[in-house]
Amino acid sequence: MTVSTPAVLSVDLNALARNYHTLEAVSGQPVHPVVKADGYGLGAQAVARRLMAEGARTFFVARAAEGVRLRAALGDGPVIYVLDGCHGDDAAMLKAADLRPVLNHPAQIQAWRAAGGGTCGLQIDTGMNRLGIRPEDAPEAFDGLALVLTHLACADEPANPMNRRQRDAFAGVLDRYPGVVRSFANSSGCFLGPDFAFDTVRPGICLYGGGPEGRPDSRIAPVATLTAEVLQVRDVPAGESVGYSRGYIAERPIKVATVAAGYADGLLRSYSPKGAVWIANETRPLLGRVSMDVCAVDITGLDVAVSDPVELFGPNRLLDDAAAAAGTISYELLTSITPRVPRVYSQ
């Protein structure tokens, strides 16, 4: 029996590989991919396996449970760092799965040591005030420390002076960690120049098709394409409304396609009223409010039939443009795609 899948997320693993090598070339340093949040919604196991085939040997996840799943998928070869660090009870899980915590606080260092220690990373907070130890409180090197990192707050704004301040703050503590791998640049940071690259870079969104400045960039290939089918085509007379709360009122007779994608699939409700899709080789606006399971598209003047494909984002409706229309960023757009949308991989 064939099961209908009206909405599908297609993942181009060849494009992922191209972006990986682009980031290598731009930064001049080894790429350690960030595959947290299930590979930014694309499927961590599939993307990590392909990145391993391209040469990646070190990966970053956010949660210990993510690391456990990734270790089971990848086997014993790659290094996997957990950005959350070590919270007492997690130490046994981390050790059993050969995961390396990125320690963010003196209490985490103590917890890791109390559990027997082992190879780990250390995060320095250079101004983001999110995770990490402030430079003035940074400890001296200790047994097992293999990586020291920080995280850029404004890398998608190349001219922002915060980037240089963070870079200098990070460089100011590195004498304490001779021989330890230094990691500074995220996706956008890879494009800030060699002074920001240090020993390794750890990109996320640019691997998956988002531009380094939050807008499309010709150097970054689209990886993810979210498509859905037309469920119904109807004529709407002038004066009638479309969707909940009369979110759109037709000023003239129009033709409308009801498309099988809604916020239960990850099509953000915030697309109303500025969203658009690619259909019948044109960009056309969404009408009214996005519903749980469907949305409406103005197809007046187009030749569109039931079951025709609609690209919500992809090579014709670029990820960053779609995110901007929804009033958000590409990260949220990708990680909002829900489990009921199947992931289909090409390579």
C-alpha positions in Angstrom: 0.0 0.0 0.0 1.3 3.5 -0.9 1.0 6.1 1.8 0.4 9.6 0.7 3.1 12.2 1.8 1.7 15.6 0.6 4.7 17.5 2.1 8.3 16.4 1.8 11.7 17.8 2.9 14.2 16.9 0.2 17.9 17.0 1.3 20.6 17.3 -1.3 23.6 15.7 0.2 25.8 16.7 -2.7 25.0 20.3 -2.0 25.8 19.7 1.7 29.2 18.3 0.6 29.9 21.4 -1.6 29.1 23.7 1.3 31.5 21.8 3.5 34.3 22.2 1.1 33.5 25.8 0.5 33.8 26.5 4.2 37.1 24.6 4.3 38.4 26.8 1.5 37.1 30.1 2.8 38.4 29.6 6.3 41.6 27.7 5.5 41.1 25.4 8.4 39.5 22.0 9.1 35.7 22.1 9.4 34.1 20.5 12.5 30.4 20.4 11.7 27.6 21.4 14.1 24.9 18.8 13.8 22.8 19.7 16.8 19.0 19.8 16.7 18.9 16.7 14.4 21.3 18.3 11.9 19.3 21.6 11.9 16.2 19.6 11.1 17.6 17.7 8.1 18.5 14.5 10.0 21.8 14.4 11.9 22.6 10.8 11.1 22.4 11.2 7.3 24.2 14.6 7.2 26.9 13.4 9.6 27.6 10.3 7.6 27.9 12.3 4.4 30.2 14.8 6.1 32.3 12.0 7.4 32.7 10.7 3.8 33.9 14.2 2.9 36.6 14.2 5.6 34.9 15.5 8.8 36.1 13.7 11.9 34.8 16.0 14.8 31.2 16.9 15.4 29.2 19.1 17.8 25.8 18.5 19.3 24.0 20.4 22.0 22.6 17.7 24.3 24.0 14.6 25.7 21.1 12.5 24.3 21.9 13.9 20.8 25.4 12.7 21.2 24.4 9.2 22.3 22.2 8.8 19.2 24.9 10.2 16.9 27.5 7.8 18.4 25.2 4.9 17.8 24.9 5.9 14.2 28.5 6.8 13.4 30.4 4.2 15.4 33.6 4.6 17.3 35.6 6.7 14.9 34.6 10.4 15.1 35.0 12.8 18.0 31.7 14.1 19.3 31.6 17.2 21.6 28.5 18.1 23.7 28.1 21.8 24.0 25.9 21.7 27.1 28.8 20.3 29.0 28.6 17.9 31.9 25.8 18.1 34.5 26.8 15.7 37.2 24.3 12.9 36.4 25.3 13.1 32.7 28.9 12.1 33.2 28.3 8.3 33.1 26.2 8.7 29.9 28.9 10.8 28.3 31.7 8.4 29.2 29.7 5.3 28.1 29.1 6.8 24.7 32.7 8.3 24.4 31.4 11.8 24.2 33.4 14.9 25.2 31.7 17.6 27.2 32.4 21.3 26.5 32.7 22.5 30.1 31.1 25.9 30.7 31.4 26.5 34.4 33.7 25.7 37.3 31.0 23.4 38.7 31.0 21.4 35.5 34.8 21.1 35.7 34.4 19.7 39.2 31.6 17.3 38.2 33.7 16.0 35.3 36.7 15.5 37.5 34.6 13.8 40.2 33.4 11.4 37.6 37.0 10.5 36.7 37.7 13.2 34.1 38.8 12.4 30.5 39.0 14.3 27.3 36.9 17.4 27.2 36.6 21.0 25.9 36.3 24.3 27.6 34.2 27.3 26.6 35.3 30.9 27.2 32.6 33.5 27.3 34.0 36.4 25.4 31.0 38.6 25.6 27.9 36.7 24.5 26.9 36.0 28.2 25.3 32.7 27.3 27.6 29.8 28.2 31.2 29.7 29.2 33.7 31.0 31.7 34.6 34.7 31.6 38.2 35.4 30.5 39.2 36.8 33.9 38.0 33.5 35.5 39.5 31.1 32.9 41.3 28.2 34.6 44.8 27.1 33.8 45.1 24.0 31.5 44.1 20.8 33.2 44.4 17.1 32.3 42.2 16.0 29.5 41.6 19.4 28.0 41.8 19.0 24.2 39.7 22.0 22.9 39.1 25.6 23.9 36.3 27.5 22.2 34.1 30.6 22.3 31.1 31.7 20.3 30.6 34.8 18.2 27.5 36.9 18.9 27.5 39.2 15.8 29.4 37.3 13.1 26.6 37.8 10.6 27.4 41.5 10.8 31.0 41.6 9.6 31.5 45.3 10.4 30.3 45.0 14.0 33.1 45.8 16.4 31.9 43.1 18.7 33.6 40.5 16.5 37.1 42.0 17.0 36.5 42.5 20.8 35.5 38.8 21.1 38.5 37.7 19.0 40.9 39.7 21.1 39.4 38.5 24.4 39.7 34.9 23.2 43.3 35.4 22.1 44.1 36.9 25.4 43.6 33.7 27.3 45.1 31.2 24.9 48.6 31.4 26.4 47.1 29.3 29.3 46.4 26.4 26.9 49.5 25.5 24.9 48.9 22.7 22.5 45.1 22.7 22.9 43.0 23.0 19.7 41.5 26.5 19.4 38.0 27.0 17.8 36.5 30.4 17.3 34.5 30.8 14.0 30.9 29.7 13.5 29.4 29.7 10.0 29.5 33.5 9.6 32.8 33.7 11.3 34.3 31.5 8.6 34.0 34.5 6.3 35.6 37.1 8.6 39.1 36.4 7.5 42.1 34.3 8.6 42.5 36.3 11.8 39.3 34.6 13.1 40.0 31.1 11.9 42.4 29.9 14.6 42.8 26.0 14.4 39.4 24.8 13.4 36.0 26.2 12.5 32.6 24.8 13.5 29.9 25.9 11.1 26.2 25.0 11.2 23.7 27.0 9.1 26.0 27.5 6.1 26.4 23.8 5.8 22.6 23.5 5.4 22.1 26.3 2.9 21.8 29.5 5.0 23.9 32.5 4.0 26.6 33.9 6.3 24.8 37.2 6.7 21.3 36.0 6.9 20.6 36.5 3.3 21.3 34.4 0.2 24.9 34.0 -0.8 26.0 32.6 -4.1 28.9 30.7 -2.4 26.4 28.6 -0.4 24.3 26.0 -2.2 20.7 25.3 -1.3 20.5 22.0 0.5 16.9 21.6 1.8 13.8 21.9 -0.3 10.4 21.8 1.3 7.6 20.9 -1.1 3.9 20.2 -0.8 1.1 19.2 -3.1 -1.9 21.1 -4.2 -5.0 19.6 -2.6 -7.7 21.7 -4.2 -8.1 24.5 -6.7 -11.1 26.9 -6.4 -12.5 30.2 -7.7 -13.1 32.8 -5.1 -15.5 35.7 -6.0 -14.7 39.3 -5.2 -15.7 40.2 -1.7 -15.3 36.7 -0.2 -12.6 35.8 2.3 -9.9 33.1 2.5 -9.0 31.3 5.7 -9.5 31.8 9.4 -10.7 35.2 10.7 -11.2 36.4 7.1 -7.5 36.9 6.9 -7.7 37.8 3.3 -10.6 39.4 1.4 -10.6 39.1 -2.4 -10.8 42.5 -4.1 -11.5 40.9 -7.4 -12.3 37.3 -8.6 -9.2 35.1 -8.0 -8.2 31.5 -8.2 -6.8 29.9 -5.1 -4.8 26.7 -4.5 -5.1 24.9 -1.2 -1.7 23.5 -0.4 -0.9 20.5 1.9 1.4 22.3 4.3 0.6 24.1 7.6 2.1 24.9 10.9 1.9 21.3 12.0 4.4 20.6 9.2 6.6 23.5 10.2 5.3 26.2 7.8 5.3 29.0 10.3 2.1 30.8 11.0 4.1 34.1 10.9 4.2 33.7 7.1 0.9 35.5 7.2 0.6 37.9 5.5 4.0 38.2 3.7 4.8 34.6 2.8 5.2 33.4 -0.8 5.9 30.1 -2.6 7.2 28.9 -6.0 4.4 27.4 -8.1 4.1 26.8 -11.8 7.5 28.6 -12.3 6.4 31.8 -10.5 6.6 33.2 -7.1 3.1 33.7 -5.7 1.8 35.0 -2.4 0.2 33.1 0.4 -3.3 34.3 1.2 -4.8 34.7 4.7 -3.6 32.8 7.6 -1.5 29.6 7.6 -3.6 26.8 9.1 -2.5 23.7 10.9 -2.5 21.5 7.9 -2.9 23.8 4.8 -2.2 27.2 3.4 -3.7 29.1 0.5 -1.9 30.5 -2.6 -3.0 33.0 -5.2 -2.7 31.1 -8.5 -4.8 33.6 -10.6 -3.7 33.2 -14.3 -1.7 30.1 -13.7 -2.3 26.6 -15.0 -2.3 24.6 -11.7 -4.0 21.3 -11.0 -4.5 19.0 -8.0 -1.3 17.2 -7.0 1.0 19.8 -8.6 4.1 20.5 -6.5 4.6 23.7 -4.6 8.1 24.8 -3.4 7.9 26.5 0.0 11.6 27.0 0.1 14.5 25.5 -1.9 16.5 26.5 -5.1 13.7 28.7 -6.4 12.5 30.2 -3.2 15.7 30.6 -1.2 15.8 29.7 2.4 16.9 33.1 3.7 14.3 34.9 1.6 11.6 32.6 2.9 12.8 33.1 6.5 12.7 36.9 6.1 9.2 36.7 4.8 8.2 34.9 8.0 10.0 37.5 10.1 12.6 35.0 11.3 15.9 33.4 10.5 16.8 30.3 8.4 17.8 28.4 11.6 14.2 28.5 12.9 12.7 27.7 9.5 14.8 24.5 9.2 14.4 23.3 12.8 10.7 23.9 12.8 10.0 21.2 10.1 8.1 18.6 12.1 8.5 14.8 12.2 5.4 14.1 10.1 7.3 15.6 7.1 9.4 12.8 5.6 13.1 13.5 4.9 14.2 12.2 1.4 17.9 12.2 0.6 19.6 12.5 -2.7 23.3 12.2 -3.4 
